[in-house]
Amino acid sequence: MELVEITPRLHLIRDAFVQAYLWQDDDGLTLIDTGLAGWAPGVTAAIRSAGRDPGELRRIVLTHYHSDHTGAAADLRAAGGIEVLAHGADAPVVRGEQPATPPVLLDWERPLYEQTGAETKGLTGPPCVVDRELADGDELGFGGGAKVLAIPGHTDGSIAIHLPAHGILFTGDSVSQMDGVAIPGVFNTDRPRLLASFRRLAALDVDIACFGHMDPFTEHAGNRLRAALDGLA
């Protein structure tokens, strides 16, 4: 598992194509997504590699319910003192109370989706308690005023996290990039809603955009998102 510094307060934790983000405040840590089931020891080791104590982890914010984002949440939460946060529309799926909604695949997405094995392995990770259900506009207690943006389309309860004080945006799987060009995320339950959410995110003034997969944009992120708008379809 690799730990990559994006800024002194922000690190990327990744293994192959799966990744999560660690945000550091002086009074505690926040994890944006958790990676797959079995990742908890690696996340704990990454926190130590960043020079912090895993006991400082205060909250886990889940951008959506897919297993590569929620898989380690239950194991990490079991350490105690950690809140798990997810949008109210996705929370029942994270808790295991409702099944996941399968994506509506475009023809070109189907071979890629089959490669992920999601159809046989399942879309969700081990069930996890959700301590706080989020809604659009909620403020979170980290990053100098982190705000929740509801961006449905990838899943009904997909969210982005915006840190206006730092010019940082966490997009989950609603946005990605290919060869340095921003693209809408794939494997969506409702692509028209996903594209509307992409446009909402592109309107933000951000320098850094952290995606659910692929390397983040570390400069001029807002401009790069807006540059992709003409190609949306």
Buried (B, 14 or more C-beta within 10 A) or exposed (E): BEBBEBBEBBBBBBBEEBBBBBBBBEEBBBBBBBBBBEBBEBBBBBBEBBEBEBBBBBBBBBBBBBBBBBBBBBBBBEEEEBBBBBBBBBBBBBBBEBEBBEBEBEEEBEEEBEEBEBEEEEBBBBBBBBBBBBEEEBEBEBBEEBBBBBBBBBBBBBBBBBBBEBBBBBBBBBBBBEEEEBBBBBBBBBBEBBBBBBBBBBEBEBBBBBBBBBBBBBEBBBBBBBEBEEEBE
